[in-house]
């Protein structure tokens, strides 16, 4: 029974990039389960982090951290460069249509660190997730300092002077507990199971990732089906806008980091285009305007679908000779 379960997970893991968009559609189609799944979002993120730390080669992470220049550049670009670029464009354009809801959306889509599942997505696309994981750790670690600063800078650039205030200390403590706990849990599992068993089970770990991401999709899609039914054109347009926001960040980052090598640039670009908006949503308080929540929910669509859409690109990259780590 146990071996059959592992085989089923391995089968699912090998088809992860196809299973992800199916899971997000299931999440939309099962709205009655959202109320039950939503209270467990934090635990879901924790499990995704544990699997990411379990899946990655510790030696590869140590190598990245021992030569941190690229990781730091990527993290600061994600945390400071992108939101500052956004603030600069707002200050230049001074759009009359800007509202507090749109300001909050711009903040959560540019100032948040990458999604906790970014390394898992990179693995599902067949690439090495070590850089993605080290960028995740660094960008998340600096978020308590960078996010409040970017909120104030973006607010100052707005015509209406919309304020976005975050309490950095509680956020820092939550992030530290989440990261530290997941690292320790993964290390304990690795010690008990052994390196060989973990290596042999990588496809099963990928399959477990897919199942947990399905649960997350069900929790995050609360209200999306109703919005499509009530306002199909508006909701479809907003969904397309979330894809545009992701692709713009990915393309700019890919061009900017191309000198580091295509594989590393792709991992950084993917992380930059897939933001952990849920973290910022939690930090901004439990109650959100309807439009901001709808953006957050629809913003999961590109996160889940990009691995499938970008898999041909990743396959081409994996076939190229591997370049050394730029430092």
C-alpha positions as CSV (number, residue, x, y, z in Angstrom):
1,X,0.0,0.0,0.0
2,X,2.8,2.4,1.0
3,X,4.8,1.6,-2.2
4,X,1.7,2.1,-4.3
5,X,1.1,5.5,-2.6
6,X,4.7,6.6,-3.4
7,X,4.3,5.4,-7.0
8,X,1.1,7.4,-7.4
9,X,2.9,10.5,-6.0
10,X,5.8,10.0,-8.3
11,X,3.5,9.7,-11.3
12,X,1.8,12.9,-10.3
13,X,5.2,14.6,-9.7
14,X,6.4,13.7,-13.2
15,X,3.3,15.4,-14.6
16,X,3.4,18.4,-12.2
17,X,3.4,21.2,-14.7
18,X,0.2,19.8,-16.2
19,X,-1.4,19.0,-12.9
20,X,-0.9,22.6,-11.6
21,X,-3.2,24.4,-14.0
22,X,-5.8,21.6,-13.5
23,X,-5.5,22.1,-9.7
24,X,-6.2,25.8,-10.0
25,X,-9.3,25.1,-12.1
26,X,-10.4,22.6,-9.5
27,X,-9.9,25.2,-6.9
28,X,-12.2,27.6,-8.7
29,X,-14.7,24.8,-9.3
30,X,-14.9,23.7,-5.6
31,X,-15.9,27.0,-3.9
32,X,-17.8,25.1,-1.2
33,X,-14.5,23.8,0.2
34,X,-12.8,27.2,0.4
35,X,-14.2,28.0,3.8
36,X,-12.8,24.8,5.2
37,X,-9.4,25.2,3.6
38,X,-8.8,28.9,4.1
39,X,-7.9,28.8,7.8
40,X,-5.0,26.4,7.0
41,X,-3.2,28.7,4.6
42,X,-0.2,29.3,6.9
43,X,0.2,25.6,7.6
44,X,0.1,25.0,3.8
45,X,2.8,27.5,3.2
46,X,4.9,25.9,5.9
47,X,4.6,22.5,4.3
48,X,5.6,23.8,0.9
49,X,8.7,25.4,2.5
50,X,9.6,22.1,4.2
51,X,9.3,20.2,0.9
52,X,11.4,22.9,-0.8
53,X,14.2,22.6,1.7
54,X,13.9,18.8,1.6
55,X,14.0,18.7,-2.2
56,X,17.0,20.9,-2.6
57,X,20.6,19.7,-2.5
58,X,22.1,21.3,0.6
59,X,25.5,21.4,-1.0
60,X,24.1,23.4,-3.9
61,X,22.5,25.9,-1.5
62,X,25.8,26.2,0.5
63,X,27.7,26.8,-2.7
64,X,25.2,29.6,-3.6
65,X,25.4,31.1,-0.1
66,X,29.2,31.0,-0.1
67,X,29.2,33.1,-3.3
68,X,26.3,35.4,-2.6
69,X,26.6,38.2,-5.0
70,X,24.0,37.0,-7.5
71,X,21.6,36.0,-4.8
72,X,21.8,39.4,-3.1
73,X,21.5,41.3,-6.4
74,X,18.4,39.2,-7.3
75,X,16.9,39.7,-3.8
76,X,17.4,43.5,-3.8
77,X,16.1,43.8,-7.3
78,X,13.0,42.0,-6.3
79,X,12.5,43.8,-3.0
80,X,13.6,47.3,-3.9
81,X,14.3,47.6,-7.6
82,X,10.9,46.6,-8.9
83,X,8.8,48.6,-6.4
84,X,11.0,51.7,-6.9
85,X,10.6,51.4,-10.7
86,X,6.8,51.1,-10.2
87,X,6.8,54.2,-7.9
88,X,8.9,56.1,-10.4
89,X,6.5,55.4,-13.2
90,X,3.5,56.4,-11.0
91,X,5.2,59.7,-10.0
92,X,5.9,60.5,-13.7
93,X,2.4,59.5,-15.0
94,X,0.4,60.9,-12.0
95,X,-2.7,58.9,-13.3
96,X,-6.1,60.4,-12.4
97,X,-7.6,56.9,-12.2
98,X,-5.4,55.7,-9.3
99,X,-7.4,54.7,-6.2
100,X,-6.5,53.3,-2.8
101,X,-7.5,49.8,-4.0
102,X,-5.2,50.0,-7.0
103,X,-2.4,51.4,-4.9
104,X,-2.7,48.4,-2.5
105,X,-2.7,46.0,-5.5
106,X,0.5,47.7,-6.9
107,X,2.1,47.3,-3.5
108,X,1.3,43.6,-3.0
109,X,2.3,42.7,-6.5
110,X,5.7,44.5,-6.5
111,X,6.9,44.6,-2.9
112,X,6.2,41.0,-1.7
113,X,9.0,38.4,-1.8
114,X,8.6,35.5,-4.2
115,X,6.1,32.7,-3.5
116,X,7.2,30.0,-1.1
117,X,6.6,27.4,-3.8
118,X,9.0,29.0,-6.3
119,X,11.7,26.4,-5.8
120,X,9.1,23.6,-6.1
121,X,7.9,25.1,-9.4
122,X,11.5,25.3,-10.7
123,X,11.9,21.6,-9.9
124,X,8.7,20.7,-11.6
125,X,10.0,22.4,-14.7
126,X,13.1,20.2,-14.5
127,X,15.6,22.8,-13.4
128,X,17.8,23.2,-10.3
129,X,16.0,25.1,-7.5
130,X,19.0,25.9,-5.4
131,X,19.2,29.5,-6.6
132,X,15.5,30.0,-6.4
133,X,15.5,28.7,-2.8
134,X,18.4,31.0,-1.7
135,X,16.7,34.0,-3.4
136,X,13.5,33.0,-1.5
137,X,15.3,32.9,1.8
138,X,17.1,36.2,1.3
139,X,14.2,38.1,-0.2
140,X,11.9,36.9,2.6
141,X,14.4,37.8,5.3
142,X,14.7,41.4,4.1
143,X,10.9,41.8,3.5
144,X,10.2,43.1,7.0
145,X,12.6,46.0,6.3
146,X,12.0,46.5,2.6
147,X,8.2,46.2,2.5
148,X,7.3,49.1,4.9
149,X,9.9,51.3,3.2
150,X,8.5,50.6,-0.3
151,X,4.9,51.1,1.0
152,X,5.9,54.7,2.1
153,X,7.7,55.4,-1.1
154,X,4.9,54.2,-3.3
155,X,2.4,56.1,-1.2
156,X,4.4,59.3,-1.6
157,X,4.3,58.8,-5.4
158,X,0.5,58.5,-5.5
159,X,-1.5,61.6,-6.4
160,X,-3.9,61.0,-3.5
161,X,-1.0,60.2,-1.1
162,X,-2.5,56.8,-0.1
163,X,-0.7,55.4,2.9
164,X,0.2,51.7,3.3
165,X,1.5,50.9,6.7
166,X,3.0,47.7,7.8
167,X,4.1,46.6,11.3
168,X,7.6,45.3,10.5
169,X,8.5,43.6,13.8
170,X,5.5,41.1,14.0
171,X,6.0,40.4,10.3
172,X,9.7,39.7,10.9
173,X,9.0,37.4,13.8
174,X,6.4,35.4,11.8
175,X,8.8,35.1,8.9
176,X,11.6,34.0,11.1
177,X,9.4,31.3,12.7
178,X,8.2,30.1,9.3
179,X,11.6,29.9,7.8
180,X,13.4,28.6,10.9
181,X,10.8,26.0,11.6
182,X,10.7,24.7,8.0
183,X,14.5,24.5,7.8
184,X,14.7,22.5,11.1
185,X,11.8,20.2,10.1
186,X,13.4,19.4,6.7
187,X,16.8,18.8,8.3
188,X,15.2,16.4,10.8
189,X,13.4,14.5,8.0
190,X,16.6,14.3,6.0
191,X,18.5,13.0,9.0
192,X,15.9,10.3,9.7
193,X,15.3,9.2,6.1
194,X,18.9,9.6,4.8
195,X,20.2,11.4,1.8
196,X,19.8,8.4,-0.5
197,X,16.1,7.9,0.3
198,X,15.4,11.6,-0.2
199,X,17.2,11.6,-3.6
200,X,15.3,8.5,-4.7
201,X,12.0,10.0,-3.6
202,X,12.3,13.3,-5.5
203,X,9.4,12.6,-7.9
204,X,7.2,11.6,-4.9
205,X,8.1,14.8,-3.2
206,X,7.1,16.7,-6.3
207,X,3.8,14.8,-6.4
208,X,3.2,15.8,-2.7
209,X,3.9,19.4,-3.7
210,X,1.2,19.2,-6.3
211,X,-1.3,17.9,-3.8
212,X,-0.5,20.6,-1.3
213,X,-0.7,23.3,-4.0
214,X,-4.1,22.0,-4.9
215,X,-5.2,22.5,-1.3
216,X,-3.8,26.0,-1.4
217,X,-5.7,26.7,-4.6
218,X,-8.9,25.7,-3.0
219,X,-8.3,28.0,-0.1
220,X,-7.2,31.0,-2.2
221,X,-10.0,30.8,-4.8
222,X,-12.7,31.9,-2.4
223,X,-15.2,34.1,-4.2
224,X,-13.6,33.7,-7.7
225,X,-16.3,31.4,-9.2
226,X,-19.1,33.8,-8.0
227,X,-17.2,36.8,-9.5
228,X,-16.9,35.0,-12.9
229,X,-20.6,34.3,-12.8
230,X,-21.7,37.8,-11.8
231,X,-19.1,39.9,-13.7
232,X,-17.6,37.6,-16.4
233,X,-16.0,40.4,-18.5
234,X,-14.6,42.4,-15.6
235,X,-13.2,39.3,-13.9
236,X,-11.7,38.0,-17.1
237,X,-10.0,41.3,-17.7
238,X,-8.6,41.4,-14.2
239,X,-7.3,37.8,-14.6
240,X,-5.5,38.9,-17.8
241,X,-4.1,41.8,-15.9
242,X,-2.5,39.5,-13.3
243,X,-0.8,37.6,-16.2
244,X,0.4,40.8,-17.7
245,X,1.9,41.9,-14.3
246,X,3.7,38.6,-14.0
247,X,5.0,38.6,-17.5
248,X,6.3,42.2,-17.4
249,X,8.3,41.5,-14.3
250,X,9.6,38.2,-15.7
251,X,10.7,39.8,-19.0
252,X,12.4,42.8,-17.5
253,X,14.2,40.6,-15.0
254,X,15.3,38.1,-17.6
255,X,16.8,40.8,-19.7
256,X,18.5,42.4,-16.7
257,X,20.1,39.2,-15.4
258,X,20.9,37.6,-18.8
259,X,24.6,38.2,-18.3
260,X,24.5,35.8,-15.3
261,X,23.5,32.9,-17.6
262,X,20.2,31.9,-19.0
263,X,19.4,29.2,-16.3
264,X,20.1,31.6,-13.4
265,X,18.3,34.5,-15.1
266,X,15.3,32.3,-15.7
267,X,15.1,31.2,-12.1
268,X,15.4,34.8,-10.9
269,X,12.9,36.0,-13.4
270,X,10.4,33.3,-12.4
271,X,10.8,34.2,-8.7
272,X,10.3,37.9,-9.5
273,X,7.2,37.4,-11.5
274,X,5.5,35.1,-8.9
275,X,5.0,37.2,-5.7
276,X,3.9,35.9,-2.3
277,X,0.9,38.3,-2.2
278,X,-0.7,36.3,0.6
279,X,2.1,37.4,2.9
280,X,1.4,41.0,2.2
281,X,-2.3,40.5,2.4
282,X,-1.9,39.0,5.9
283,X,0.4,41.8,7.0
284,X,-2.1,44.5,5.8
285,X,-4.8,43.0,8.1
286,X,-7.5,40.4,7.7
287,X,-10.0,42.7,6.0
288,X,-9.4,43.6,2.4
289,X,-11.4,45.6,-0.1
290,X,-13.2,43.3,-2.5
291,X,-11.1,44.3,-5.5
292,X,-7.8,43.7,-3.7
293,X,-8.9,40.2,-2.6
294,X,-10.1,39.4,-6.1
295,X,-6.8,40.4,-7.5
296,X,-5.0,38.2,-4.9
297,X,-7.2,35.2,-5.8
298,X,-6.9,35.7,-9.6
299,X,-3.2,36.3,-9.1
300,X,-2.8,32.6,-8.3
301,X,-3.7,31.8,-11.9
302,X,-0.4,32.9,-13.5
303,X,1.5,31.4,-10.5
304,X,0.0,28.0,-11.1
305,X,-0.1,28.1,-14.9
306,X,3.3,29.6,-15.7
307,X,5.2,26.3,-15.0
308,X,3.1,24.6,-17.7
309,X,3.4,27.6,-20.1
310,X,7.2,28.0,-19.5
311,X,8.0,24.3,-19.4
312,X,9.2,24.3,-23.1
313,X,11.6,27.2,-22.3
314,X,12.9,25.4,-19.2
315,X,13.4,22.2,-21.3
316,X,15.5,24.2,-23.8
317,X,17.5,25.8,-21.0
318,X,18.2,22.4,-19.3
319,X,19.6,21.1,-22.6
320,X,22.2,23.9,-22.7
321,X,25.6,23.6,-21.1
322,X,25.6,24.7,-17.5
323,X,27.5,27.9,-16.8
324,X,29.4,28.6,-13.6
325,X,27.9,30.8,-10.9
326,X,28.4,34.4,-11.7
327,X,30.1,36.3,-8.8
